[in-house]
């Protein structure tokens, strides 16, 4: 991840997630990570939808 050098400051841009009670425990998702997370989510959603459709079809076949 490239850091933006602002002379006396530096900046990392991304999405931060941290615990409500312990703000010292956090993770910074870089934009590159977010793209991978979106790809993973899309593949998970596709697989989940396929499995739920097949299980619904099986239930419908059993009820006939």
C-alpha positions in Angstrom: 0.0 0.0 0.0 1.4 3.4 -1.0 1.4 6.0 1.7 0.7 9.6 0.9 3.6 11.7 2.2 2.4 15.1 3.4 5.7 16.3 4.8 5.1 15.9 8.5 2.1 13.5 8.1 1.4 10.4 6.2 -1.9 9.0 5.1 -3.3 5.5 4.4 -6.6 5.5 2.7 -9.0 2.6 3.1 -11.7 1.2 5.4 -11.0 0.8 9.1 -12.9 -1.7 11.3 -12.3 -1.6 15.1 -13.8 -2.9 18.3 -16.2 -0.6 20.1 -14.7 -1.2 23.5 -11.0 -1.4 22.5 -10.1 1.2 19.8 -6.5 -0.1 19.8 -7.7 -3.3 18.2 -8.4 -2.5 14.5 -7.8 -3.5 11.0 -7.3 -1.3 7.9 -8.6 -2.7 4.7 -6.7 -1.3 1.7 -8.6 -0.6 -1.5 -6.8 -3.6 -3.1 -8.2 -5.7 -0.2 -11.7 -4.3 -0.8 -11.7 -5.4 -4.4 -10.7 -9.0 -3.3 -13.4 -8.9 -0.7 -16.0 -7.9 -3.2 -14.9 -10.7 -5.6 -15.2 -13.2 -2.7 -18.6 -11.9 -1.7 -19.9 -12.2 -5.3 -18.6 -15.7 -5.6 -20.1 -16.6 -2.2 -23.4 -15.1 -3.1 -23.5 -17.0 -6.4 -22.7 -20.3 -4.8 -25.2 -19.6 -1.9 -28.0 -18.8 -4.4 -27.3 -22.0 -6.4 -27.4 -24.2 -3.2 -30.5 -22.6 -1.9 -32.3 -23.0 -5.3 -31.3 -26.6 -5.5 -32.4 -27.3 -1.9 -35.8 -25.6 -2.6 -36.2 -27.7 -5.8 -35.5 -30.8 -3.7 -38.2 -29.8 -1.1 -40.7 -29.1 -3.9 -40.0 -32.5 -5.5 -40.5 -34.3 -2.1 -43.8 -32.5 -1.5 -45.3 -33.7 -4.8 
